[in-house]
Amino acid sequence: MSKKDTLLNIENLSIGFTKRRKTNTVVDHISLEVKKGEILGIVGESGSGKTMTALAVMGLLPVSAKILSGGIHFLGNNLLAMEEKKLRRLRGPEISMVFQDSMTSFNPLLTIGDQVEEMLRLHSKYTKEECKALTLEALTEVGLSEPHEIYHRYPHQLSGGMRQRAMIAMAMVAGPKLVIADEPTTALDVTTQSKILKLLQRMNDKHGTSIILISHDLRVIQSICGRAIVMKDGKIVESGMAKELFAHPNTEYTKQLVAAVPMLFFKSKGEQNETFPTDLKENADIEDKNGLADHNKEQKEILAVQNLNVFYSEKGIGLLAKKSRKHVIKDATISVRQGETLGIVGESGSGKSTLAKAIVGLNKEFEGIIKINDVAAIGSKASVVKPQMVFQDPYSSLNPTKKIGWILEEPLKLQTNLGKKERMARVNEMIQQVGLTSKHLERYPFQLSGGQRQRVAIAAALIVNPKLVILDEPVSSLDVTIQAQILRLLKELQKKYNLTYVFISHDLNVVFQICNRVCVIYQGEIVEMKEVRELFYQPQHEYTKELLKSAML
């Protein structure tokens, strides 16, 4: 291809954070091109510089980040030399971005419709009616059912997956030439993930939209990308055609990434895959030999949910509008014994996170019984026994004004009698257990990558040694190598402290590896709940069969 076919050209780009005259380089002399109409994949572990590269293209680097060298040219124009006013005019109609953290990308005070529609109001000459019609069309195209209802909702009223889809609609609605998608399917269930990837592919085919797809999931990159780039420690270590690159990697780092990808739990319907990670398979075999299922039956029931109905209220539109009450979880009954891991799976919006919030006392609008260690939380009276929770969105669950060391030490101050030295020893021990180092304790959440923030969130939940932990997508934003480490850590801690986990995930391979039993939720109802192997190899409900089929794609 000639230079005329080049849409984006990055040359010798370096980005760093300077503190006390010392510069920490996070992007180190990288060069890459994006051709018109192509889909380029960028893959690498958390902290490799993928997102910083994308933010530099958008002109959205943090104030503390500095361009140390290089240039970024879009259709021949140097974006780094462009005035902010001109750059703003490019964002939306020319270049748009789907961010990794959907909650922080929306204004919590405006409805979804207002925010998606704003892209058209600012950058087009459509009438108000036309803007609304195009917005509803975009919401429908990304797979959001009842787009008229979604249009009037606020971000907090959507599930994580629904917010992610709405953000993709906002990025697409103005018809940009280049879309940068930063982990666009991280928080999505397998069926919706497949739809989103097909949607990006359709955008590319129909409109010739160029796409930079950033992901830690090699399977996502392979599925739609023509070329791929592998980054490590801010540098490009390997590049080439995506299928060839991952089928025959040249560098040791790429080989490690490929080797760390979790294998599917079956090769074909009903056939067990014997090649999933050895350590996890051995753990599963040991658990089977030790009769873990029988052992759990002898353990004390730590969580009992009986005939639970969970609701949330939302205010209607207009001054005279009445509040509406939506029925999310319908007549759910669950029993979890101490020391076991119950997996909860289902599509985005099925009610998984709503159920979790009711269990930990964050949603008081419920009918039925929730018992934790035989202590009931009825109606608005929350249980005095507080389980810990790891939330799906780590950025919004961590205090942005406090350093990581403070965030981890604070629970110990409030819930233990440990002295300062003991607390800091515990903080340093936990930060290392989740794959970070003591230097991260001096940073703020915004100075960490998405995966690093998720690890801090896990550390904050586990640091007080709780007996019951609700894990809402705890590894969804982690690269494959760190994901495996976190799963091993969760298992080790569970065995050491006899912890009980309720593990919510859209990744069925992860659920298969770590859970003893699995509960399937569809449209707020529990449609199937069985031992993990029985459910995965002999599913009964049609929805469960569809989920398992989607995981094979």
C-alpha positions as CSV (number, residue, x, y, z in Angstrom):
1,M,0.0,0.0,0.0
2,S,1.1,3.6,-0.7
3,K,1.3,6.4,1.8
4,K,-2.1,7.6,0.5
5,D,-3.6,4.5,2.0
6,T,-2.2,5.3,5.5
7,L,-4.9,6.7,7.8
8,L,-2.8,6.9,11.0
9,N,1.0,7.0,11.4
10,I,2.8,6.9,14.7
11,E,6.6,7.5,14.5
12,N,9.1,6.9,17.3
13,L,6.5,7.7,20.0
14,S,7.7,7.8,23.7
15,I,5.5,8.7,26.7
16,G,6.6,9.1,30.3
17,F,5.6,10.2,33.7
18,T,8.0,12.6,35.5
19,K,8.3,12.7,39.2
20,R,11.1,14.3,41.3
21,R,13.2,14.7,38.1
22,K,12.9,11.0,37.4
23,T,11.0,9.9,34.3
24,N,9.2,6.6,34.1
25,T,8.8,5.7,30.4
26,V,5.6,3.8,29.7
27,V,5.7,3.9,25.9
28,D,9.2,3.5,24.5
29,H,9.9,4.6,20.9
30,I,7.1,2.8,19.1
31,S,6.2,3.1,15.4
32,L,3.1,1.8,13.7
33,E,0.7,2.4,10.8
34,V,-3.0,1.9,10.4
35,K,-4.2,1.6,6.8
36,K,-7.6,2.8,5.6
37,G,-10.2,0.1,6.1
38,E,-8.0,-2.3,8.2
39,I,-8.5,-3.7,11.7
40,L,-5.2,-3.6,13.6
41,G,-4.9,-5.5,16.9
42,I,-2.7,-4.4,19.8
43,V,-2.1,-7.1,22.5
44,G,-0.1,-7.2,25.6
45,E,-0.3,-7.5,29.4
46,S,-1.6,-4.8,31.7
47,G,0.9,-1.9,31.9
48,S,2.4,-2.7,28.5
49,G,1.5,0.8,27.1
50,K,-1.5,-0.2,24.9
51,T,-3.9,2.3,26.5
52,M,-1.4,5.1,26.8
53,T,-0.7,4.8,23.1
54,A,-4.4,5.1,22.4
55,L,-4.9,8.1,24.7
56,A,-2.0,9.9,23.0
57,V,-3.8,9.5,19.6
58,M,-7.0,10.9,21.1
59,G,-5.1,13.8,22.8
60,L,-6.4,12.6,26.2
61,L,-3.2,11.7,28.1
62,P,-3.3,12.5,31.8
63,V,-1.8,15.9,32.8
64,S,1.1,14.1,34.5
65,A,2.0,12.3,31.3
66,K,4.4,13.8,28.8
67,I,5.2,13.1,25.1
68,L,9.0,12.5,25.2
69,S,9.5,12.0,21.5
70,G,7.9,11.2,18.2
71,G,4.9,12.2,16.2
72,I,1.3,11.1,15.5
73,H,-0.1,11.9,12.1
74,F,-3.8,11.4,11.1
75,L,-4.5,11.8,7.4
76,G,-1.2,13.7,7.2
77,N,-2.0,16.1,10.1
78,N,0.3,16.1,13.1
79,L,-2.1,15.6,16.1
80,L,0.6,16.5,18.6
81,A,1.0,19.9,17.1
82,M,-2.8,20.5,16.7
83,E,-4.6,23.1,18.9
84,E,-7.1,21.7,21.4
85,K,-10.0,23.4,19.6
86,K,-9.2,21.6,16.3
87,L,-8.5,18.4,18.0
88,R,-12.0,18.4,19.6
89,R,-13.5,18.8,16.2
90,L,-11.8,15.6,15.2
91,R,-13.1,13.5,18.1
92,G,-16.3,12.0,17.2
93,P,-16.7,12.5,13.4
94,E,-13.2,11.5,12.5
95,I,-11.7,9.6,15.5
96,S,-13.6,8.0,18.4
97,M,-12.7,5.7,21.2
98,V,-14.4,3.0,23.2
99,F,-12.9,3.2,26.7
100,Q,-12.1,0.3,29.0
101,D,-14.0,1.6,32.0
102,S,-17.6,2.2,30.9
103,M,-18.9,3.7,34.2
104,T,-16.3,6.5,34.2
105,S,-16.8,7.3,30.5
106,F,-20.4,8.5,31.0
107,N,-21.7,11.6,32.8
108,P,-23.7,10.2,35.7
109,L,-26.1,13.2,35.6
110,L,-27.2,12.8,32.0
111,T,-29.3,10.0,30.4
112,I,-27.7,7.6,27.9
113,G,-29.8,9.1,25.1
114,D,-28.5,12.6,25.8
115,Q,-24.9,11.5,25.8
116,V,-25.0,9.4,22.6
117,E,-27.1,12.0,20.9
118,E,-24.6,14.7,21.8
119,M,-22.1,13.4,19.3
120,L,-24.6,14.2,16.5
121,R,-25.7,17.5,17.9
122,L,-22.1,18.7,18.1
123,H,-20.8,17.4,14.9
124,S,-23.7,17.3,12.4
125,K,-26.5,19.4,11.0
126,Y,-29.3,16.8,11.7
127,T,-32.5,18.0,13.2
128,K,-33.4,17.1,16.8
129,E,-35.8,14.4,15.6
130,E,-33.2,13.0,13.2
131,C,-30.6,12.9,16.0
132,K,-32.9,10.9,18.2
133,A,-33.8,8.5,15.5
134,L,-30.1,7.9,14.7
135,T,-29.4,7.4,18.4
136,L,-32.1,4.8,18.8
137,E,-30.8,3.1,15.7
138,A,-27.3,3.0,17.2
139,L,-28.6,1.6,20.5
140,T,-30.4,-1.1,18.6
141,E,-27.4,-1.9,16.4
142,V,-25.2,-2.7,19.5
143,G,-27.8,-5.2,20.8
144,L,-29.6,-3.2,23.4
145,S,-33.2,-4.4,23.6
146,E,-35.9,-1.8,24.4
147,P,-33.8,1.1,23.0
148,H,-36.5,3.7,23.8
149,E,-36.3,2.7,27.5
150,I,-32.4,2.7,27.5
151,Y,-32.5,6.1,25.9
152,H,-34.1,7.6,29.1
153,R,-32.0,5.7,31.6
154,Y,-29.0,7.0,33.5
155,P,-25.6,5.1,33.4
156,H,-26.0,3.7,36.9
157,Q,-29.3,2.0,35.9
158,L,-27.6,-0.2,33.4
159,S,-25.5,-3.3,34.0
160,G,-21.8,-3.2,33.2
161,G,-22.3,-4.9,29.8
162,M,-25.2,-2.7,28.9
163,R,-23.1,0.4,29.6
164,Q,-20.3,-1.0,27.5
165,R,-22.6,-1.5,24.5
166,A,-24.1,2.0,25.0
167,M,-20.5,3.4,24.9
168,I,-19.8,1.6,21.6
169,A,-23.0,3.1,20.2
170,M,-21.7,6.6,21.3
171,A,-18.4,5.9,19.5
172,M,-20.1,4.7,16.3
173,V,-23.0,7.1,15.9
174,A,-21.1,9.9,14.1
175,G,-19.6,7.5,11.6
176,P,-15.8,8.1,12.3
177,K,-13.0,7.1,10.0
178,L,-11.1,5.5,12.9
179,V,-12.4,3.8,16.0
180,I,-10.0,2.9,18.8
181,A,-11.6,0.1,20.9
182,D,-9.8,-0.4,24.2
183,E,-10.9,-3.7,25.6
184,P,-14.5,-3.4,24.2
185,T,-15.6,-6.9,25.1
186,T,-13.8,-7.3,28.5
187,A,-17.0,-7.0,30.6
188,L,-19.3,-8.8,28.2
189,D,-20.8,-12.3,28.3
190,V,-19.8,-14.7,25.6
191,T,-23.0,-14.2,23.5
192,T,-22.8,-10.4,23.6
193,Q,-19.0,-10.5,23.0
194,S,-19.6,-12.4,19.8
195,K,-22.3,-9.9,18.7
196,I,-20.0,-6.9,19.4
197,L,-17.1,-8.4,17.5
198,K,-19.4,-9.1,14.6
199,L,-20.7,-5.5,14.8
200,L,-17.1,-4.1,14.6
201,Q,-16.5,-6.3,11.7
202,R,-19.7,-5.2,10.0
203,M,-18.7,-1.5,10.6
204,N,-15.4,-2.2,8.9
205,D,-17.0,-4.1,6.0
206,K,-19.9,-1.7,5.4
207,H,-18.4,1.7,6.0
208,G,-14.6,1.0,5.6
209,T,-14.1,2.1,9.2
210,S,-10.5,1.5,10.4
211,I,-10.3,0.0,13.8
212,I,-7.6,-0.3,16.4
213,L,-8.6,-3.2,18.7
214,I,-6.8,-3.2,22.0
215,S,-7.2,-6.4,24.1
216,H,-5.4,-8.7,26.4
217,D,-7.4,-11.6,25.0
218,L,-5.6,-13.2,22.1
219,R,-8.8,-15.0,20.9
220,V,-10.5,-11.6,20.5
221,I,-7.6,-10.2,18.5
222,Q,-7.4,-13.3,16.3
223,S,-11.1,-13.3,15.6
224,I,-11.3,-10.1,13.5
225,C,-7.9,-8.5,13.1
226,G,-5.8,-8.7,9.9
227,R,-2.6,-7.5,11.5
228,A,-1.5,-7.6,15.2
229,I,1.2,-5.9,17.3
230,V,2.5,-7.4,20.6
231,M,3.6,-4.9,23.3
232,K,5.6,-5.4,26.4
233,D,7.0,-2.8,28.8
234,G,6.1,0.0,26.4
235,K,7.9,-1.5,23.4
236,I,6.7,-3.4,20.3
237,V,8.3,-6.8,20.5
238,E,6.6,-8.5,17.6
239,S,4.2,-7.7,14.7
240,G,2.7,-9.4,11.7
241,M,-0.5,-11.0,10.3
242,A,-2.6,-12.0,13.3
243,K,-3.2,-15.6,12.5
244,E,0.4,-16.3,11.5
245,L,1.7,-14.3,14.5
246,F,-0.1,-16.3,17.1
247,A,0.2,-19.7,15.3
248,H,4.0,-19.3,14.9
249,P,5.2,-16.7,17.4
250,N,8.9,-15.8,17.2
251,T,9.7,-14.1,20.5
252,E,9.6,-15.8,23.9
253,Y,7.2,-13.2,25.3
254,T,4.6,-13.9,22.5
255,K,5.1,-17.6,23.1
256,Q,4.3,-17.1,26.8
257,L,1.1,-15.2,26.0
258,V,-0.1,-17.9,23.6
259,A,0.7,-20.6,26.1
260,A,-1.3,-18.8,28.9
261,V,-4.5,-18.6,26.9
262,P,-7.1,-20.8,28.8
263,M,-8.1,-23.8,26.7
264,L,-11.8,-24.4,26.0
265,F,-13.5,-26.7,28.5
266,F,-14.5,-29.0,25.7
267,K,-13.4,-29.7,22.1
268,S,-16.9,-30.5,21.0
269,K,-20.3,-30.9,22.6
270,G,-20.0,-33.3,25.5
271,E,-16.3,-34.0,24.9
272,Q,-14.0,-32.9,27.8
273,N,-10.8,-31.1,26.8
274,E,-7.9,-32.7,28.5
275,T,-5.5,-29.9,27.7
276,F,-6.7,-27.1,30.0
277,P,-3.9,-25.7,32.2
278,T,-2.1,-28.5,34.0
279,D,-2.0,-26.9,37.5
280,L,-5.8,-26.2,37.4
281,K,-6.5,-29.7,36.1
282,E,-4.4,-31.3,38.8
283,N,-6.2,-29.2,41.4
284,A,-9.5,-30.3,39.9
285,D,-8.4,-34.0,40.0
286,I,-7.3,-33.7,43.6
287,E,-10.6,-32.1,44.6
288,D,-12.5,-34.9,42.9
289,K,-10.4,-37.6,44.5
290,N,-10.8,-35.9,47.9
291,G,-14.6,-35.8,47.5
292,L,-14.8,-32.0,47.6
293,A,-18.5,-32.1,46.8
294,D,-19.2,-34.4,49.7
295,H,-16.9,-32.4,51.9
296,N,-18.9,-29.2,51.2
297,K,-22.1,-30.9,52.1
298,E,-20.7,-31.5,55.6
299,Q,-19.7,-27.9,55.9
300,K,-21.8,-25.2,57.6
301,E,-24.1,-23.3,55.3
302,I,-22.6,-19.8,55.2
303,L,-25.1,-18.2,52.7
304,A,-28.7,-18.9,52.3
305,V,-31.0,-17.1,49.9
306,Q,-34.6,-18.0,50.0
307,N,-37.4,-16.9,47.6
308,L,-35.6,-13.7,46.9
309,N,-37.1,-11.0,44.8
310,V,-34.9,-7.9,44.1
311,F,-36.1,-4.6,42.7
312,Y,-34.8,-1.2,41.9
313,S,-36.7,2.0,41.6
314,E,-36.2,4.6,39.0
315,K,-37.7,8.0,38.6
316,G,-39.8,8.7,35.5
317,I,-39.2,11.4,33.0
318,G,-40.9,14.8,33.7
319,L,-42.0,16.7,36.8
320,L,-45.2,14.7,37.3
321,A,-43.8,11.3,36.4
322,K,-44.1,8.6,39.0
323,K,-41.4,6.3,40.1
324,S,-41.3,2.9,38.5
325,R,-40.2,-0.3,40.2
326,K,-38.4,-2.9,38.1
327,H,-38.4,-6.5,39.2
328,V,-34.9,-7.8,38.5
329,I,-34.4,-11.0,40.5
330,K,-37.4,-13.3,40.6
331,D,-37.9,-15.9,43.4
332,A,-34.3,-17.0,43.7
333,T,-33.2,-19.7,46.1
334,I,-29.5,-20.4,46.6
335,S,-27.5,-22.2,49.3
336,V,-23.7,-21.9,49.6
337,R,-21.6,-23.9,52.1
338,Q,-18.4,-22.7,53.7
339,G,-15.3,-23.4,51.6
340,E,-17.0,-23.8,48.3
341,T,-17.1,-21.6,45.2
342,L,-20.5,-21.0,43.6
343,G,-20.3,-19.6,40.0
344,I,-23.0,-17.3,38.7
345,V,-23.3,-17.0,34.9
346,G,-25.7,-15.2,32.6
347,E,-25.8,-12.5,30.0
348,S,-25.3,-8.8,30.7
349,G,-28.5,-7.5,32.3
350,S,-29.6,-10.9,33.5
351,G,-29.4,-9.8,37.2
352,K,-26.1,-11.3,38.3
353,S,-24.7,-8.1,39.8
354,T,-28.1,-7.1,41.2
355,L,-28.2,-10.4,43.2
356,A,-24.6,-9.8,44.4
357,K,-25.5,-6.2,45.6
358,A,-28.5,-7.5,47.5
359,I,-26.3,-10.2,49.3
360,V,-23.8,-7.6,50.5
361,G,-26.4,-5.1,51.5
362,L,-26.0,-2.5,48.8
363,N,-29.5,-3.0,47.5
364,K,-32.2,-2.9,50.2
365,E,-35.2,-3.3,47.9
366,F,-35.9,-6.9,48.2
367,E,-38.4,-9.4,49.5
368,G,-37.5,-12.8,50.8
369,I,-34.7,-13.9,53.1
370,I,-30.9,-13.5,52.9
371,K,-28.9,-15.3,55.6
372,I,-25.2,-15.0,56.2
373,N,-23.9,-17.3,59.0
374,D,-27.6,-17.7,60.1
375,V,-28.0,-13.9,60.5
376,A,-30.8,-12.6,58.3
377,A,-31.1,-9.4,56.5
378,I,-34.8,-8.8,56.0
379,G,-36.2,-5.7,54.2
380,S,-34.1,-2.7,55.0
381,K,-32.2,-4.3,57.9
382,A,-28.8,-5.3,56.6
383,S,-26.9,-8.2,58.0
384,V,-24.4,-7.4,60.7
385,V,-22.1,-10.0,59.1
386,K,-20.6,-8.2,56.1
387,P,-19.2,-10.1,53.2
388,Q,-16.5,-8.4,51.1
389,M,-17.0,-7.7,47.4
390,V,-14.8,-7.2,44.5
391,F,-16.7,-5.0,42.0
392,Q,-16.7,-5.3,38.2
393,D,-15.5,-1.7,37.7
394,P,-12.3,-1.1,39.8
395,Y,-11.9,2.5,38.9
396,S,-15.2,3.6,40.5
397,S,-14.8,1.3,43.6
398,L,-11.4,2.8,44.5
399,N,-11.1,6.2,46.2
400,P,-9.5,8.4,43.5
401,T,-8.0,10.9,46.0
402,K,-6.1,8.3,48.0
403,K,-2.9,6.4,47.3
404,I,-3.0,2.6,47.0
405,G,-1.2,2.2,50.3
406,W,-3.9,4.2,52.1
407,I,-6.7,2.3,50.3
408,L,-5.3,-1.1,51.5
409,E,-4.4,0.0,55.0
410,E,-7.8,1.7,55.8
411,P,-9.8,-1.6,56.2
412,L,-7.2,-2.9,58.6
413,K,-7.5,0.3,60.7
414,L,-11.3,-0.1,60.8
415,Q,-11.6,-3.8,61.3
416,T,-8.5,-5.0,63.2
417,N,-6.4,-4.1,66.2
418,L,-3.1,-4.3,64.3
419,G,-0.4,-1.7,64.9
420,K,1.1,0.5,62.2
421,K,4.0,-1.8,61.5
422,E,1.8,-4.9,61.4
423,R,-0.7,-3.2,59.1
424,M,2.0,-2.1,56.6
425,A,3.6,-5.6,56.7
426,R,0.2,-7.0,55.8
427,V,-0.3,-4.3,53.0
428,N,3.1,-5.1,51.5
429,E,2.4,-8.9,51.7
430,M,-1.0,-8.5,50.0
431,I,0.1,-6.1,47.2
432,Q,2.8,-8.7,46.2
433,Q,0.3,-11.6,46.4
434,V,-1.8,-9.9,43.7
435,G,1.1,-9.4,41.4
436,L,2.2,-5.8,42.1
437,T,5.1,-4.3,44.1
438,S,5.5,-2.0,47.0
439,K,6.2,0.9,44.6
440,H,2.5,0.8,43.5
441,L,1.5,1.7,47.1
442,E,2.7,5.3,46.4
443,R,0.5,5.7,43.3
444,Y,-3.1,6.9,42.8
445,P,-5.7,4.7,41.0
446,F,-5.5,6.9,37.9
447,Q,-1.8,6.1,37.6
448,L,-2.4,2.4,37.3
449,S,-3.6,0.4,34.3
450,G,-7.1,-1.2,34.3
451,G,-5.6,-4.6,35.2
452,Q,-3.5,-3.2,38.0
453,R,-6.5,-1.4,39.5
454,Q,-8.5,-4.7,39.4
455,R,-5.7,-6.4,41.4
456,V,-5.8,-3.6,44.0
457,A,-9.5,-4.1,44.3
458,I,-9.0,-7.8,44.9
459,A,-6.3,-7.0,47.5
460,A,-8.6,-4.5,49.3
461,A,-11.3,-7.2,49.6
462,L,-9.1,-10.0,50.8
463,I,-6.8,-8.0,53.1
464,V,-9.1,-8.4,56.2
465,N,-9.4,-12.2,55.7
466,P,-13.2,-12.3,55.2
467,K,-15.1,-15.7,55.2
468,L,-17.4,-14.8,52.4
469,V,-16.3,-12.9,49.3
470,I,-18.5,-11.9,46.4
471,L,-16.4,-11.6,43.2
472,D,-18.1,-9.7,40.4
473,E,-16.0,-10.3,37.3
474,P,-12.7,-10.3,39.3
475,V,-10.4,-11.3,36.4
476,S,-12.3,-9.8,33.4
477,S,-9.9,-6.9,32.8
478,L,-6.7,-8.9,33.4
479,D,-4.4,-10.3,30.8
480,V,-4.1,-14.1,30.5
481,T,-0.9,-14.5,32.5
482,I,-2.1,-12.4,35.4
483,Q,-5.5,-13.9,35.2
484,A,-4.0,-17.4,35.8
485,Q,-2.0,-16.0,38.8
486,I,-5.1,-14.4,40.4
487,L,-7.1,-17.6,40.0
488,R,-4.3,-19.6,41.7
489,L,-4.2,-16.9,44.4
490,L,-7.9,-17.1,45.0
491,K,-7.7,-20.9,45.3
492,E,-4.7,-20.8,47.7
493,L,-6.4,-18.2,49.9
494,Q,-9.6,-20.2,49.9
495,K,-7.8,-23.3,51.0
496,K,-5.7,-21.5,53.6
497,Y,-8.6,-19.6,55.2
498,N,-11.6,-21.8,54.3
499,L,-13.1,-18.9,52.3
500,T,-16.4,-19.1,50.5
501,Y,-16.7,-17.4,47.1
502,V,-19.7,-16.4,45.0
503,F,-17.9,-16.0,41.7
504,I,-19.7,-14.0,39.0
505,S,-18.2,-14.2,35.5
506,H,-19.0,-14.1,31.8
507,D,-16.0,-16.3,31.0
508,L,-17.2,-19.9,31.1
509,N,-13.7,-21.3,30.9
510,V,-12.7,-19.4,34.1
511,V,-15.9,-20.6,35.8
512,F,-15.1,-24.2,34.9
513,Q,-11.6,-23.9,36.4
514,I,-12.5,-22.4,39.7
515,C,-16.1,-23.2,40.6
516,N,-17.6,-26.2,42.4
517,R,-21.2,-25.5,41.4
518,V,-22.7,-23.2,38.8
519,C,-25.9,-21.2,38.9
520,V,-27.3,-20.0,35.5
521,I,-29.5,-16.8,35.5
522,Y,-31.7,-15.8,32.6
523,Q,-33.8,-12.7,32.7
524,G,-33.7,-12.6,36.5
525,E,-34.6,-16.3,37.1
526,I,-32.4,-19.2,38.1
527,V,-32.9,-21.7,35.2
528,E,-30.3,-24.3,36.2
529,M,-27.9,-25.0,39.1
530,K,-25.7,-28.0,39.2
531,E,-22.2,-29.3,40.0
532,V,-19.8,-27.7,37.5
533,R,-19.0,-30.7,35.4
534,E,-22.5,-32.0,35.2
535,L,-23.8,-28.6,34.1
536,F,-21.0,-28.1,31.5
537,Y,-21.2,-31.6,30.0
538,Q,-24.9,-32.3,30.5
539,P,-26.8,-29.0,30.3
540,Q,-30.6,-29.3,30.4
541,H,-31.9,-25.8,29.8
542,E,-31.9,-24.4,26.3
543,Y,-30.3,-21.1,27.5
544,T,-27.5,-23.0,29.2
545,K,-26.9,-24.9,26.0
546,E,-26.7,-21.6,24.1
547,L,-24.2,-20.1,26.5
548,L,-21.9,-23.1,26.1
549,K,-22.2,-23.0,22.4
550,S,-21.2,-19.3,22.3
551,A,-18.1,-20.1,24.3
552,M,-16.9,-22.4,21.5
553,L,-16.8,-19.6,18.9
